[in-house]
Amino acid sequence: MTQLDNEFNAVYDRFMRTNAMRRLLNGSLTVAHYKQILKEIYHYVKVNPQLHSLASVFFRGSDRDMVVTFLRHAIAESGHDQMALDDLAALGDDPRDVPLSNPLPHTMALTSFAYYQISVLNPIGYLGYAYFLEHLPTRGGEEIGAALASIGAPPEALTFLAEHAEVDVAHNALMKRYLDKLVHDDADRAAVVYAMQTTGALYAQMLQGAIDAVDADLGNVEYGVNYPEKERLVVGL
């Protein structure tokens, strides 16, 4: 755990030095940028419960002892995508079309990597994906929240960040159990570190993609409508 904490610190430091985070922290982003970021957050967060569940499908032997815990964790992650939409609504946008849109390419890369790590590389490496996402808000949530408030985001539009800064403290404790139980050898440990590093890099690129879309006045328009999703959701909307 100490080794992985050190690895996370290095990944976090690199993440905070990326162009996207520098722009946020120095106040050069706008509420429009934050709105687009929330849309991308929705797109990756909505699949996290399924990714978490998927990882457990590949557990073998004594690793199966963690299946129930993984599934409970997946259930706890359900509905967090709605928080991003609620924050978007608090900023004055109508979020109803967001579920019918396609994510920007870097957002798709983030979720696709997690799927590939689980199903092709080493499912234990998925812990690195989860580790970064669970520790980011508990480590940097206060600073990120203050930066968003400084550009004009009101408290009612920061519920996703605030919730995860609090809830993920418990999830971080779960992460220690996962690592103790599921990381068996150097190959597993290396897979976790690789996934953590890759997730940090792709998350920064997701933020940058959202920022670039606003700067270029593109939004999600050029990536069109997610028609299968529309067929499933439009009645409920």
C-alpha positions as CSV (number, residue, x, y, z in Angstrom):
1,M,0.0,0.0,0.0
2,T,2.9,2.4,0.8
3,Q,4.4,1.7,-2.6
4,L,1.1,2.4,-4.4
5,D,0.5,5.5,-2.3
6,N,3.9,6.8,-3.5
7,E,3.0,5.9,-7.1
8,F,-0.3,7.7,-6.8
9,N,1.5,10.8,-5.4
10,A,3.7,10.8,-8.5
11,V,0.7,10.4,-10.8
12,Y,-1.2,13.1,-9.0
13,D,1.7,15.6,-9.2
14,R,1.9,15.0,-12.9
15,F,-1.8,15.4,-13.3
16,M,-1.9,18.7,-11.4
17,R,0.8,20.0,-13.7
18,T,-1.1,19.3,-16.9
19,N,-2.3,22.2,-18.9
20,A,-6.0,21.5,-18.1
21,M,-5.4,21.6,-14.3
22,R,-3.1,24.6,-14.5
23,R,-5.8,26.5,-16.4
24,L,-8.4,25.6,-13.8
25,L,-6.2,26.5,-10.8
26,N,-5.0,29.8,-12.3
27,G,-8.6,30.9,-13.0
28,S,-8.4,31.0,-16.8
29,L,-11.3,28.6,-17.3
30,T,-14.9,29.7,-17.5
31,V,-18.3,28.3,-16.4
32,A,-18.8,27.2,-20.0
33,H,-15.7,25.0,-19.7
34,Y,-17.0,23.5,-16.5
35,K,-20.3,22.7,-18.2
36,Q,-18.5,20.7,-20.9
37,I,-16.4,19.0,-18.3
38,L,-19.6,17.9,-16.4
39,K,-20.9,16.4,-19.6
40,E,-17.8,14.3,-20.0
41,I,-17.9,13.4,-16.3
42,Y,-21.4,12.1,-16.9
43,H,-20.3,9.9,-19.8
44,Y,-17.5,8.2,-17.9
45,V,-19.2,7.9,-14.5
46,K,-22.3,6.3,-15.9
47,V,-20.3,3.2,-16.9
48,N,-18.2,2.9,-13.8
49,P,-20.7,0.6,-11.9
50,Q,-20.7,-1.8,-14.9
51,L,-16.9,-1.7,-15.2
52,H,-16.5,-2.4,-11.5
53,S,-18.9,-5.3,-11.8
54,L,-17.2,-6.5,-14.9
55,A,-13.8,-6.8,-13.2
56,S,-15.3,-9.3,-10.7
57,V,-16.3,-11.6,-13.6
58,F,-12.6,-12.4,-14.1
59,F,-11.8,-13.2,-10.4
60,R,-10.6,-16.8,-9.9
61,G,-9.8,-18.9,-6.8
62,S,-9.7,-17.0,-3.5
63,D,-10.2,-13.7,-5.4
64,R,-13.8,-14.6,-5.6
65,D,-14.1,-13.8,-1.9
66,M,-14.2,-10.1,-3.0
67,V,-17.0,-10.5,-5.6
68,V,-19.8,-9.5,-3.2
69,T,-17.8,-6.5,-2.0
70,F,-17.1,-5.4,-5.6
71,L,-20.8,-5.7,-6.5
72,R,-21.8,-3.7,-3.4
73,H,-19.2,-1.1,-4.4
74,A,-20.7,-1.0,-7.9
75,I,-24.1,-0.4,-6.5
76,A,-22.8,2.4,-4.4
77,E,-21.4,4.1,-7.6
78,S,-24.8,3.9,-9.3
79,G,-26.6,7.2,-9.8
80,H,-23.5,9.4,-9.5
81,D,-23.9,10.3,-13.2
82,Q,-27.1,12.0,-12.2
83,M,-25.1,14.3,-9.8
84,A,-23.2,15.6,-12.8
85,L,-26.5,16.3,-14.7
86,D,-27.9,18.0,-11.6
87,D,-24.8,20.2,-11.3
88,L,-25.2,21.1,-15.0
89,A,-28.9,22.0,-14.4
90,A,-27.7,24.2,-11.4
91,L,-25.6,26.1,-13.9
92,G,-28.7,26.9,-16.0
93,D,-28.3,24.2,-18.7
94,D,-31.0,21.7,-19.7
95,P,-29.2,18.3,-19.2
96,R,-31.8,16.1,-20.9
97,D,-29.9,15.9,-24.1
98,V,-26.6,14.9,-22.5
99,P,-27.5,11.1,-22.2
100,L,-28.3,11.1,-25.9
101,S,-25.0,12.5,-27.0
102,N,-21.7,10.8,-27.7
103,P,-18.7,11.4,-25.4
104,L,-15.8,13.3,-26.7
105,P,-12.9,11.0,-28.0
106,H,-10.7,11.3,-24.9
107,T,-13.6,10.4,-22.7
108,M,-14.2,7.4,-24.7
109,A,-10.5,6.5,-24.5
110,L,-10.7,6.7,-20.7
111,T,-13.6,4.2,-20.4
112,S,-12.3,2.0,-23.2
113,F,-8.9,1.7,-21.5
114,A,-10.6,0.4,-18.3
115,Y,-12.5,-2.2,-20.3
116,Y,-9.4,-3.2,-22.2
117,Q,-7.4,-3.5,-18.9
118,I,-10.0,-5.7,-17.4
119,S,-10.9,-8.0,-20.4
120,V,-7.5,-8.2,-22.2
121,L,-4.6,-7.3,-20.0
122,N,-5.0,-8.1,-16.4
123,P,-8.3,-7.6,-14.5
124,I,-6.4,-6.9,-11.3
125,G,-4.9,-3.8,-13.0
126,Y,-8.4,-2.3,-12.9
127,L,-7.6,-1.4,-9.3
128,G,-5.2,1.2,-10.6
129,Y,-8.1,2.8,-12.6
130,A,-10.3,2.8,-9.5
131,Y,-7.4,3.9,-7.2
132,F,-6.8,7.1,-9.2
133,L,-10.5,8.0,-9.5
134,E,-11.2,7.3,-5.8
135,H,-8.2,9.2,-4.5
136,L,-8.4,12.2,-6.8
137,P,-11.4,13.9,-5.0
138,T,-10.2,13.1,-1.5
139,R,-6.7,14.5,-2.3
140,G,-7.5,17.4,-4.5
141,G,-11.2,18.0,-4.0
142,E,-10.9,21.1,-1.8
143,E,-8.5,22.8,-4.1
144,I,-10.4,21.9,-7.2
145,G,-13.7,23.0,-5.6
146,A,-12.2,26.4,-4.6
147,A,-10.9,26.9,-8.1
148,L,-14.3,26.2,-9.6
149,A,-16.0,28.5,-7.1
150,S,-13.6,31.2,-8.1
151,I,-14.7,31.1,-11.8
152,G,-18.4,31.4,-10.8
153,A,-19.6,27.9,-10.1
154,P,-22.1,28.1,-7.1
155,P,-22.1,25.4,-4.3
156,E,-25.2,23.8,-5.8
157,A,-23.3,23.1,-9.0
158,L,-20.4,21.4,-7.1
159,T,-22.4,18.4,-5.7
160,F,-20.6,15.8,-7.7
161,L,-17.2,16.9,-6.5
162,A,-18.3,17.5,-2.9
163,E,-20.0,14.1,-2.6
164,H,-17.0,12.2,-3.9
165,A,-14.6,14.1,-1.7
166,E,-16.6,12.7,1.3
167,V,-17.8,9.3,0.1
168,D,-14.5,8.3,-1.5
169,V,-12.8,8.4,1.9
170,A,-14.6,5.1,2.7
171,H,-13.9,3.8,-0.8
172,N,-10.2,4.5,-0.2
173,A,-10.3,2.2,2.8
174,L,-11.9,-0.4,0.6
175,M,-9.1,0.0,-1.8
176,K,-6.6,-1.2,0.8
177,R,-8.7,-4.4,1.2
178,Y,-8.8,-4.9,-2.6
179,L,-5.0,-4.5,-2.8
180,D,-4.3,-6.8,0.2
181,K,-6.6,-9.5,-1.2
182,L,-6.1,-9.3,-5.0
183,V,-2.5,-8.2,-5.7
184,H,-0.6,-11.5,-5.5
185,D,2.7,-10.8,-7.2
186,D,4.9,-8.3,-9.1
187,A,2.9,-8.7,-12.3
188,D,-0.3,-7.7,-10.5
189,R,1.4,-4.8,-8.8
190,A,2.9,-3.6,-12.1
191,A,-0.5,-3.9,-13.8
192,V,-2.1,-1.7,-11.0
193,V,0.7,0.9,-11.4
194,Y,0.4,1.0,-15.1
195,A,-3.4,1.4,-15.0
196,M,-3.1,4.2,-12.4
197,Q,-0.6,6.0,-14.6
198,T,-2.6,5.6,-17.7
199,T,-5.8,6.7,-16.0
200,G,-4.2,9.8,-14.7
201,A,-2.9,10.7,-18.2
202,L,-6.3,9.9,-19.9
203,Y,-8.3,11.8,-17.3
204,A,-6.2,14.9,-17.9
205,Q,-6.7,14.4,-21.6
206,M,-10.4,14.1,-21.1
207,L,-10.4,17.5,-19.3
208,Q,-8.3,19.0,-22.0
209,G,-10.6,17.6,-24.7
210,A,-13.6,19.3,-23.0
211,I,-11.7,22.6,-22.7
212,D,-10.6,22.4,-26.4
213,A,-14.2,21.7,-27.5
214,V,-15.4,24.9,-25.8
215,D,-12.5,27.0,-27.1
216,A,-13.2,25.8,-30.6
217,D,-16.9,26.2,-30.1
218,L,-17.5,22.5,-31.0
219,G,-19.3,21.0,-28.0
220,N,-20.5,17.5,-28.8
221,V,-22.2,18.5,-32.1
222,E,-19.6,17.0,-34.4
223,Y,-19.9,13.6,-32.7
224,G,-23.6,13.3,-33.2
225,V,-26.4,11.5,-31.5
226,N,-26.0,8.2,-29.7
227,Y,-29.0,6.6,-31.4
228,P,-29.1,3.3,-29.5
229,E,-29.1,5.3,-26.2
230,K,-31.8,7.6,-27.6
231,E,-34.0,4.6,-28.4
232,R,-33.7,3.4,-24.8
233,L,-33.9,6.7,-23.0
234,V,-36.1,9.0,-24.9
235,V,-39.4,7.6,-23.5
236,G,-38.1,8.1,-20.0
237,L,-37.1,11.7,-20.8
